[in-house]
Amino acid sequence: MRHEPLTNGRQPLRAAPVLAAAALLLLIYLIEPHKQGQPATHFRYNEKDHCGRFHPAVTKDEMARNIGTVVQQKWCGQFGQDRVVASLLNATTTAVRGTFVDLAANDAIRNSNTYALEQLLGWHGLCVEPNPKYHPGFGAYRRCALAKTCVTAETREVEFALAGGKGRIASSGGAKKTLKLTCEPLSTLLAHHKMRAITYLSLDVEGGELDALRGVDWNTTTIDVLTVETASAELTAFLEARGFARVFCVALDSVFVTARLKKRATDWYGRVGRYLEPLCISDDLEKCSAGTLLEQCSAACTRTRCVKTG
């Protein structure tokens, strides 16, 4: 005997066509911005939270693989350094969780290259910040281990100039306010925190970058990606001798990748990075060194409000 479905007098709901239509609409919504061959990006400055908002730009293939991804995130790097690292490594979801060292970290959130990686994507790492002014923010808003010191090639006592985001080791007199510190090599800090494999090193210590890198034990430490502010020819040669390639810049920050990531970084720039707005990324390294990329980026960010201008 044939039994008819119980429908209370109504036609049974045909779920399959409805679900198929919904899936099609979702796919069109996700892929539509990429029809012209350029990734769709949106970046604006959120003054309340000191973070921008960015739709990760990926190719159609990557989009298909990342249908579960968070398509709108807050990014806090001054010129989007954090979004560059996440997109370059295809780590725009919590499925890919890296490690970082933020040297020097400065403010816990504002203009931070690692806050979004930690808080939104689940990365963990070490924040190095000698200025006591910024320490409470890390206790309140961050999970990273905090080293309240400075970094040099060898352990030594220094006078550290307290100058906000421009704090540095004072090479001579003239600083209005200083703090006596014992700086440690990065190798000592990494050993203490049991860190050997570092996905991302954000390095901006106002002229002391090369000295900091000389304090790394390169026999036991691996680093995938570095961003370095105002990379000198000497620093570039130092990293190249250790297998790194300077592939492009974000404003004043040079992006270095380990040898195994060089092709990926080059491909990423051609497919994604060169189109990201605001236009702060370029593989014209001379333009970066001369500061003209920073000028171009600053003008774009003034229009899009991705950095605080007041």
N, C-alpha and C positions, 0 to 999 in steps of 0.2 A: 504493500500500500504506500502511495506517495503522500508525504506530509508537507504541507505548505508552511513556510516560516510564519511565526507569530509576528504580526505587524500592527495590531490594534487598528486595523482598517486603513493603514497608510502603507505606501510603497516602501519596501526596505531601502535603507540608505546604501548607496553604492559607494563604498569608501575608496576603492582603488582609483577611479577617475579623479576624485577630489584630491587625493594625495599626490597623484601624478602632476596635476595642474599646479599645485602648490610648490612642488619641487622644481618645476620648470620656471615658475616665476622667481623663485629664490636664485636659481642659477643665472637667469637673465640679469637680476639685480646685482649679483656679485661680479659678473664678467663684463657687463655693459660699459663701465668706465674705461676698459682697456681696448676697445674696438679700434681706436686710432693708433695703437702701437705704443702709446705713452702711458705709464702708470698714473692713475688718478691720485692726487694727494690733496690733503687739506691740512693746513697748519695755522693755528692762530694762538696768540698769547692769552693765557688766562691769568690776569693780574692777581686774582684772589688766591689762587693756589700756586702761582709762580710756575706753572707748567703749560706746555703747549698741548694741542690735540692733533694727532696724526693718524691717518688711515694707512697702515703698512702697505707699501707699494710692492707688489709681486707680479710675476708673469702669470699668464693664464694657467700654465702647468702647476706653478706653485700655489695659485689660488685653488685649483682643483684638489690639491693635496692638503690644503689647509682650510677646508670648508668648515671646520669647527673652530677656527681661530677667532680671537677677539679682534674685530675689525676696526675698533676705535679705542685708542689708548691715550693716556696722558704721558707726555714725554717732557723731561725737565732740562735736558742739556741746553746750554745757552744758544747753540746753533744746531741743535738736533744730533749731537754726537751719539747719544744713546740710541736713537732710532736707527742711525746708520749701522751701528754695531749689531743691533738686533736683526735688522733686515738683511745685512750682509751674511750673517750666520744662519739665516732662516730660523731665527729663534724668537718669533713674535708671539709665541704661545708658551704656556707653562710646561709644555711637553719637552722643551729644550731648556734645561736649567744650567747656567754656567757659573763660573766663579770670577770674581773681580778683585782688583786692588785699586783704590781711589787715592791718588797721591798728587797733590794734597786735596783733601775732600772739601775744605772750606765749609760753606753752609750745608746743612743736612739735606735740604730740598732745593732751594733756589739755585738755578743754573747747575744742578748736580748731574754729572754724567752717569751716575749709578743708581740714583733713587728709584727710577722707574724699573730698571732691571731687577732690583731687589724687591720692591713692593708690589709690582704688577706681574712680574714674570717669575718670581720665586728664586732668583739668583742669591748666592751668599758670598760674602767676601770680607775684606779688610779695608777700613777707612783710616787713613793716616792724616791727622790734623793737629798741629801744635798749638793753635790759637785757642785759649780757654773760652773766648767769646762764643765759639761755635759748639762747644762740647755738650751743653744741655740739649740742643736740638737732636743730637744723635741718640741720647737716652730716651727722648720723647717720641721720635718718629722713625728711627732706624733699627735694623736688626744686625747690621754689620759690626764686627769686632772693631773697637776704636783704639788706635795707638796714638797716644797724646804726645807725640814726639816729632822730630824732623828726621830726614833721611840723608845720609852722606855715604861716601865710599867706605869710610872707616869710622869707628866710634870716636867721637870727639865732642868737646864742649864748645858751644857757640853762643853768640848773641843773636837772638831771633827778633827781627823787626816786626812788630805787630802793626800791620797796615791793611787790615781787612782782607779783601781778596788779593791784594798785592803783597801779602806777608812773605818774608824771605829771610834767608840767613844774611845777616848784616856783614858785609865785607869790610866796612870801615865805619867811622862815626857818622853822625848826621841823622840817624833815625830818632824820631821823637819819643817813641816808646818801644822798649825791648824786653825780652824775656831770656833768662839764661836757661839753656837746654843742653842735654846730652843727646846728640844725634846718633842714630844707629844705622848700620848697613841694612839694606832691604833684605839681605839673606838672613840676618838675625831675626827680623820680624816675621818673615815667612816660616822660618823653622819653628819659632815659638807658636805660631798659629797652625802649624802642620799643613802648610800650603805649598804644593809643588807644581801642580798643573793649574795655570791661570788662563782663563778664557780671554779676559780683557784687562789691560792695564791702562788706566787714565792717568797721564803724567803731565802735571803742570805745577812746577815749583819755582817759577819766576827766575829762570836762569840756572837752576841747579839740576836740570834734568840729566845731563851726562854724568855728573857725579853720582846721582842716584842709581843710574844704570850700572855704573862700575861696581856698585855694591851688591849686585845680583850674583848668586852662585849659578852660573850658566851650565854647570855640569849636572845640577840636580833640579833645575827649574825650567819649565816650559811655559811660553806665553804665546797665545794664538794671535791676538790683535792688540796693538797699542795705538793710542792717540797721544801725540806729543806737541805741545804748543811751541811754535817757533823753532822747529828742528834745525839745528846748525849743520853745516857740512861735516863737521867732525863727529857729531852725534849720528848723523845718517851713515857715515862710513863705519862707525862703531857697530851699529845694528846690522848693516849689510854684511860685515865680517862674521856675524853670528847667524846668517841665513835669512835675515828679514828683507823685505822689499817695501819701499815707500811707494804706495800705489796711487794715492790721491789725497786731497786735502779737504777738510771741512773748516771753512773760514781760515783761521791761523793754525789750526791743528793738522799736523801731518798724520796720516793713517799708515801704519806699518803692519804687515802681516807676515806670518811665518811662511816658509817656502811652499809648504803643501797647500796653502790657501791663496797663493798668488794668482793662479788662473781663475779661481772662483771670484776673487776680488775684482779682477779685471773684467770678467764677464758681468758681474753685478753692476759695476759702474756703467758699462755700456748699455745694459738693459734697463737699469733702474735708477742708479745714483745720479746720473747726469740730468734726469728729468724732475728730481725731487724739488718741491718748492717749500720755502724760498730757495733760490739758486745759490746755495752755499757750498756746493761740492764741485770740485774740478780736478782733472788729472793733469792740468797745466801747473806743474810744480814750481815753475819760475814765478807764475802769477801768485802762487801762495806765498813764496818766500819774500816777494816784493811788497806784500800787504795789499795788493789790489783786489784779491779775492775777498779779503775781509771788508774792504770798502764796499764792494758790490753786494756782499751779504748783508752788511749793516744797513744799506739803503733799502734792500728788499725787506728786511725785518722791520724796519721803521714803518713800511707800508702795511705789512701784515700783522704787526704787533706781536711778533714772536719773541722779542726781547723788550724789557722795560726801557723806555727811552726818556722817561721823566726823572 
